Amino acid sequence: MIDTRHEVQDLYARYCECICDDALEDWPGFFVEECLYRIVPRINNDRGLPVSLVLAESRGGIVDRLTAIRNTMVFAPRYISHTVTSVRVTGQEGDDLITRSMLTVHQTMSDQPTELLLTARTFDRLRHDDGTLRFAERVVVCDTESLPSTIIYPL
């Protein structure tokens, strides 16, 4: 169990580093091919409503999101601090680990003070794929409906 916890913690730490270091080309590699990546407001999640702010139903969808970030979105340069805490394995279904965590994201624009962008909880399903632990499902539940006009970087 200790090795499993270490492997899970390492996955989340590397995921945060990928985002904070702006190494987003590595981001799709954190997911299995057939995966789910979803960002949903807490009120929709609590009511069982399917409406999401961001939805990708495969690694290809995540690659599309990355392509949009790098090639089509226009936004001011910023630094992101993506912090995951309280990572916990809450169960196992078959070979998948079920986990949850707490998430905060801060952003710093070059000419402005750092600001809290969002707080959230994550509900994830992790799976070994080619000997590497990856996300089979990542559901980010944001605490508010009032998010910035766009969520640019991955959560």
Secondary structure by P-SEA (a helix, b strand, c coil): caaaaaaaaaaaaaaaaaaaaccccccccccccbbbbbbbcaaaaaacccccccccccaaaaaaaaaaaccccccccbbbbbbbcccccccccccbbbbcbbbbbbbbcccccccccccbbbbbbbbbcccbbbbcbbbbbbccccccccccccc
